[in-house]
Amino acid sequence: MLSKINSAAVLGIDAYLVTVETHLEGQLPHIAVVGLPDGAVKEARERIIAAIKNSGYYFPQKRVTINLAPADIKKEGSAFDLPMAVGILAAAGKIDQQKLDTTVIIGELSLDGSLQPARGVLPIALAARKAGKASILLPPANAAEAAIVEGIAVRPIKNLRQAIDFLNDEDEVAPCQINIGALFHQAKQYHIDFRDVKGQEHAKRALEVAAAGGHNIIMVGPPGSGKTMLAKRFSTILPDLSLDEALETTKIHSVAGLLARDTALIATRPHRSPHHTISDAGLIGGGKIPRPGEVSLAHNGVLFLDELPEFKKNVLEVMRQPMEDGVVTISRATVSLTYPAKFLLVAAMNPCPCGYNGDPNNECSCSPPQVQKYLSRISGPLLDRIDIHIEVPAVKYKELSAKESGESSEEIRTRVENARTVQLQRFSHLAHIYCNAHMESREIRHWCRIDARGEELMKMAITRIGLSARAYDRILKVSRTIADLAGSENILPEHISEAIQYRSLDRNFGLGL
C-alpha cells in the first residue's frame, strides 16, 4: 500500500516541493523515515503516532517506510508532521486520493492532533502556485501570510481530523482571502516620526542626504546626543517599499521564523540593530543548515550598528563583502546558499572611550593614544564604504525645551523620493545601479562633473584641510545627491561645500585613510 502527499521545504529564501511517499507492509510495527531528514523530522514519529490516535484514528500495526523526495537534499523542521500523518492514513485506505494530487500540505502536529505554525510559509505558497497546485493546507496562524499569494486556495486547518475530513469531502474549508492592497497600505504605517527629535538639524539634513542617495552614514557624538533616536527614525524617511520588495523582505523574515503571527506582510523598511557582542555568523548568517543573519534581515532596510568600535574586528570585516555586492553567500560542506543583503548601514560611535572628546560641557579623561587606539578599531576598508561622516553634538537646553516640532518624516520622505526618482531615470539603462551611492568610477566621471570653482574647493579639501584621496569620489557622489535634492542638473560649489562637511572622520580624527 503506497501513498504520495505533496509537501514543501525551504532552501535559502526559496522553497521547493517535496513528495512524501509512504509505504505500508505487513511486518513488525516500525516507522522508518528516509530522504536526509534532520533531528526534528526524525522525532516526528512519536508526534504522529500520538496525533493519529488522539484524533480518533487507528494507527496501522505495520512497517511504515516514509521517503522524502528528492532524497539528496537535507530536510529540516517540523512542517512535515501533517503530510506524513496524512500519508500514513492514506496508505491505510482512510483517505480518498482524489484531492491529494492537487494539494500541498504542511504543518507541525501537537500530540492532540492540533496544528502549530510553520516557518517559510510565504515561499512555500509561491512554490506551490508555480507548480500548478490548486490549494494548500496549513495551520490557521500561517493562513494570512500564505494568502498574499494569489492564484492558489489557502485553506487553514485546525487539526488532523479536519484535514482528513476535507480531503474526504466530508468538510468544506473556506479558503482564506485578504485584500492585498488594503493590507499593504495599512502595513506601511510607521509608529515613530522625525518630528519627535529635538534639535540636531545638521544631523537630520545628513540623514536626508544619506536616504536620498543610498549612502552609508556614521554618526559621531557623546552619549545622550540622540544618535540612536535618529537612527531608529532613519527608515521612516526612506522611499516606501514596493510590493515586490515587501514580498522579498517578508520571505526572509518568514524563513528565519521572525514573522509575527499577526503580521502577514512586512511593508515598512526593516530596522535591525544587533548588539556589539554579536558573532560573525549572527551578523552574516550561518549554522549547520545556513540561516539568514542580520545583514539579510536588514535587506531593503537599515542595519544600525551602535558603538561601532566595540564590535569585534572580524565581525566588521566580514560585512565588507555584502556591503559591496548586496548579497551574502554561505558555503557549507553539503550546501551553498545565497541570501540578499541590500541594506543601508547606519553606524554610531563615541569620539573616544569615555565619550566626551571635544564636548564643551564635559571633560574628556582619555589620553591622545587612547583616543587614537579607540578610533583605529574601525578599519580603513570598512570606513571607505561609508560615504557620510557626521558629528552629532549634545543637544542644547533651548532646543530640548522648544515647543515647536521639526519636520515630519513624511515631508522629508517626499523630498527623498523625488531625488530617488531623478536617479532612477538617470541610471535606467544600468541594471546594477539605482542610486548615487552605487556609482563607480566611470559613472562618477560622467555624472559628477564640476566647474572651475568646484575644482578649487576640491583641491582645498584634499590639500589644505587634509581630506584623504579616497574621500574624493565619496564627496563627488554625495555632492550629486545634494544637487538632486536641490533639483539642480549641475553640481554647484555650495553642493560640494556641504559634501565636504560630511567627511569629519577624515578631517578631524586622522585615521590615515
Backbone hydrogen bonds, N-H to C=O, Kabsch-Sander energy under -0.5 kcal/mol:
donor,donor_aa,acceptor,acceptor_aa,energy
3,S,22,T,-2.1
5,I,20,V,-2.0
6,N,100,L,-0.5
6,N,103,T,-0.6
7,S,5,I,-0.5
7,S,18,V,-3.1
9,A,16,Y,-2.4
11,L,14,D,-3.4
14,D,11,L,-1.5
16,Y,9,A,-2.5
18,V,7,S,-2.4
19,T,69,A,-2.7
20,V,5,I,-3.2
20,V,18,V,-0.6
21,E,19,T,-1.0
21,E,67,N,-2.8
22,T,3,S,-2.5
23,H,65,T,-2.6
24,L,1,M,-2.4
25,E,63,R,-1.6
27,Q,25,E,-2.2
30,H,62,K,-1.4
32,A,64,V,-3.0
34,V,32,A,-0.5
34,V,66,I,-3.1
38,D,75,K,-1.5
42,K,38,D,-2.2
43,E,39,G,-2.3
44,A,41,V,-0.9
45,R,42,K,-1.3
46,E,43,E,-0.9
47,R,43,E,-1.0
48,I,44,A,-3.1
49,I,45,R,-2.1
50,A,46,E,-1.9
51,A,47,R,-2.7
52,I,48,I,-2.7
53,K,49,I,-2.1
54,N,50,A,-2.8
55,S,51,A,-1.0
56,G,53,K,-1.5
57,Y,52,I,-2.2
59,F,57,Y,-0.5
62,K,60,P,-1.9
63,R,25,E,-2.4
64,V,30,H,-4.0
64,V,62,K,-0.6
65,T,23,H,-2.5
65,T,63,R,-0.6
66,I,32,A,-3.2
66,I,64,V,-0.5
67,N,21,E,-2.8
68,L,34,V,-1.8
69,A,19,T,-2.5
69,A,67,N,-0.8
73,I,70,P,-0.9
75,K,36,L,-3.2
81,D,78,S,-1.6
82,L,107,G,-2.5
84,M,80,F,-2.1
85,A,81,D,-2.3
86,V,82,L,-2.8
87,G,83,P,-2.3
88,I,84,M,-2.1
89,L,85,A,-2.1
90,A,86,V,-2.5
91,A,87,G,-2.4
92,A,88,I,-1.4
93,G,90,A,-1.4
94,K,89,L,-2.9
101,D,97,Q,-0.8
102,T,99,K,-0.8
103,T,100,L,-0.9
104,V,135,S,-2.2
105,I,6,N,-2.9
106,I,137,L,-2.2
107,G,79,A,-1.8
108,E,116,Q,-1.5
110,S,114,S,-2.9
113,G,110,S,-1.8
115,L,158,K,-2.0
116,Q,108,E,-2.8
120,G,254,S,-1.5
124,I,120,G,-1.5
125,A,121,V,-2.7
126,L,122,L,-2.1
127,A,123,P,-2.3
128,A,124,I,-2.5
129,R,125,A,-2.2
130,K,126,L,-2.2
131,A,127,A,-1.8
132,G,129,R,-1.5
133,K,128,A,-2.3
134,A,102,T,-1.6
135,S,102,T,-1.8
136,I,153,A,-2.4
137,L,104,V,-3.0
138,L,155,R,-1.7
142,N,139,P,-1.6
143,A,140,P,-1.2
146,A,142,N,-2.1
147,A,143,A,-2.3
148,I,145,E,-0.9
149,V,146,A,-1.8
150,E,148,I,-0.6
152,I,149,V,-0.6
153,A,134,A,-2.5
154,V,152,I,-0.6
155,R,136,I,-2.7
155,R,153,A,-0.7
157,I,138,L,-3.1
160,L,113,G,-2.4
163,A,159,N,-1.7
164,I,160,L,-2.3
165,D,161,R,-2.5
166,F,162,Q,-2.3
167,L,163,A,-2.2
168,N,164,I,-1.6
169,D,166,F,-1.7
170,E,165,D,-3.3
171,D,165,D,-1.1
173,V,171,D,-0.6
174,A,172,E,-0.7
176,C,154,V,-3.7
180,I,178,I,-0.9
183,L,179,N,-2.8
184,F,180,I,-3.0
185,H,181,G,-2.2
186,Q,182,A,-2.5
187,A,183,L,-2.5
188,K,184,F,-0.7
188,K,185,H,-0.6
189,Q,186,Q,-1.1
196,D,193,D,-1.6
197,V,194,F,-1.8
198,K,196,D,-0.5
204,K,200,Q,-2.4
205,R,201,E,-2.2
206,A,202,H,-1.9
207,L,203,A,-2.3
208,E,204,K,-2.1
209,V,205,R,-2.3
210,A,206,A,-2.4
211,A,207,L,-2.5
212,A,208,E,-2.4
213,G,209,V,-2.0
214,G,210,A,-1.1
215,H,210,A,-2.0
217,I,345,L,-2.5
218,I,388,I,-2.5
219,M,347,A,-2.8
220,V,390,I,-2.7
221,G,349,M,-2.0
225,S,222,P,-1.4
230,L,226,G,-2.3
231,A,227,K,-2.4
232,K,228,T,-2.4
233,R,229,M,-1.0
234,F,230,L,-0.5
234,F,231,A,-1.1
235,S,231,A,-0.5
236,T,233,R,-0.8
237,I,234,F,-1.5
238,L,235,S,-0.8
241,L,267,A,-0.6
246,A,242,S,-2.5
247,L,243,L,-2.4
248,E,244,D,-2.2
249,T,245,E,-2.6
250,T,246,A,-2.5
251,K,247,L,-2.3
252,I,248,E,-1.6
253,H,249,T,-1.9
254,S,250,T,-2.5
255,V,251,K,-2.6
256,A,252,I,-1.9
257,G,254,S,-1.1
258,L,253,H,-2.7
259,L,253,H,-0.7
260,A,258,L,-0.6
263,T,260,A,-1.9
264,A,262,D,-0.6
267,A,265,L,-0.8
272,R,302,V,-2.6
278,I,275,H,-1.9
283,L,279,S,-1.8
284,I,280,D,-2.8
285,G,281,A,-2.0
286,G,291,R,-1.1
291,R,286,G,-2.1
293,G,284,I,-1.0
294,E,282,G,-1.8
295,V,283,L,-2.6
296,S,293,G,-0.6
297,L,293,G,-2.3
298,A,294,E,-1.5
299,H,296,S,-1.6
300,N,342,K,-3.4
301,G,298,A,-2.4
302,V,270,P,-3.0
303,L,344,L,-2.5
304,F,272,R,-3.4
304,F,302,V,-0.6
305,L,303,L,-0.6
305,L,346,V,-2.1
306,D,304,F,-0.7
308,L,348,A,-2.6
310,E,307,E,-2.0
311,F,308,L,-1.6
312,K,276,H,-0.6
316,L,312,K,-1.9
317,E,313,K,-2.2
318,V,314,N,-1.5
319,M,316,L,-0.9
320,R,317,E,-1.5
323,M,319,M,-1.8
324,E,320,R,-1.6
325,D,321,Q,-2.9
326,G,322,P,-2.3
328,V,339,Y,-2.7
330,I,328,V,-0.5
330,I,337,L,-3.1
331,S,329,T,-0.5
332,R,335,V,-3.0
337,L,330,I,-2.7
339,Y,328,V,-2.9
341,A,326,G,-3.3
343,F,341,A,-1.0
344,L,301,G,-2.4
345,L,343,F,-0.5
346,V,303,L,-2.6
346,V,344,L,-0.5
347,A,217,I,-2.6
347,A,345,L,-0.5
348,A,305,L,-2.2
349,M,219,M,-2.1
359,D,356,Y,-1.8
362,N,359,D,-0.7
371,V,367,S,-2.2
372,Q,368,P,-2.6
373,K,369,P,-2.5
374,Y,370,Q,-2.2
375,L,371,V,-2.5
376,S,372,Q,-2.0
377,R,374,Y,-1.1
378,I,375,L,-1.5
379,S,377,R,-0.7
383,L,379,S,-2.3
384,D,380,G,-2.3
385,R,382,L,-1.5
386,I,383,L,-1.7
387,D,216,N,-0.5
387,D,385,R,-0.6
388,I,216,N,-1.9
389,H,502,Y,-2.8
390,I,218,I,-2.6
392,V,220,V,-3.4
400,L,396,K,-2.0
401,S,397,Y,-2.5
402,A,399,E,-0.7
406,G,195,R,-0.6
412,I,408,S,-1.8
413,R,409,S,-3.0
414,T,410,E,-1.7
415,R,411,E,-1.3
416,V,412,I,-2.2
417,E,413,R,-2.8
418,N,414,T,-1.9
419,A,415,R,-2.1
420,R,416,V,-2.5
421,T,417,E,-2.1
422,V,418,N,-1.6
423,Q,419,A,-1.8
424,L,420,R,-2.7
425,Q,421,T,-1.9
426,R,422,V,-2.0
427,F,423,Q,-2.5
428,S,425,Q,-0.9
430,L,427,F,-2.0
431,A,429,H,-0.6
433,I,430,L,-0.8
437,A,213,G,-2.4
438,H,435,C,-1.5
439,M,436,N,-1.8
444,I,440,E,-2.8
445,R,441,S,-2.4
446,H,442,R,-1.4
447,W,443,E,-3.2
448,C,444,I,-2.0
451,D,491,I,-0.5
455,E,451,D,-2.3
456,E,452,A,-2.0
457,L,453,R,-2.0
458,M,454,G,-2.3
459,K,455,E,-2.5
460,M,456,E,-2.2
461,A,457,L,-2.3
462,I,458,M,-2.3
463,T,459,K,-2.8
464,R,460,M,-1.6
465,I,460,M,-2.3
466,G,461,A,-0.5
467,L,461,A,-2.7
471,A,468,S,-0.7
472,Y,469,A,-1.3
474,R,470,R,-0.8
475,I,471,A,-2.6
476,L,472,Y,-1.9
477,K,473,D,-2.5
478,V,474,R,-2.5
479,S,475,I,-2.5
480,R,476,L,-2.1
481,T,477,K,-1.7
482,I,478,V,-2.4
483,A,479,S,-2.3
484,D,480,R,-2.0
485,L,481,T,-2.3
486,A,482,I,-1.6
487,G,483,A,-0.5
487,G,484,D,-0.9
488,S,483,A,-2.9
491,I,449,R,-0.7
492,L,490,N,-0.7
495,H,492,L,-0.9
496,I,492,L,-1.7
497,S,493,P,-2.6
498,E,494,E,-1.8
499,A,495,H,-2.0
500,I,496,I,-2.4
501,Q,497,S,-1.2
502,Y,498,E,-0.6
502,Y,499,A,-1.0
503,R,500,I,-1.1
504,S,389,H,-1.0
507,R,503,R,-2.0
508,N,504,S,-3.1
509,F,504,S,-0.6
509,F,505,L,-1.0
511,L,505,L,-0.6
